[in-house]
């Protein structure tokens, strides 16, 4: 009985592994928007996510890259790492996602190519993202 319960639990957790590009789920978008808002210093509603795609990530994590355009014309590329189903299983559900790492891609900006180092944490450093 215990083994069946463990197997069912693992299958349930692993079923959350797959993600798709251009994730449009409300929960996923809201979470990404909150992290991006903090990274670029703009309120939610003052920018729009115009594209999203999966990126390379360390084992146990899913990486998504977002193209962000602000109301005042700035452009950013932001990357967020979230634990995959495997990452959740391997850490008994204790894995957490990283803050957004955003790089300025605004033409003519004095900060073009600069990444928000304030949000660079140990997970992102280990992944070689900052």
Buried (B, 14 or more C-beta within 10 A) or exposed (E): EEEEEEEEEEEEBBEBEEBEEEBEEEEBBEBBBEBBBBBBEBEEEEBEBEEBEBBEBBEBBBBBBBBBBBEEEBBBBBBBBBBBBBBBBBEEEEBEBBBBBBBBBBEEEEEEEEBBEEBBBEBBEEBEBB
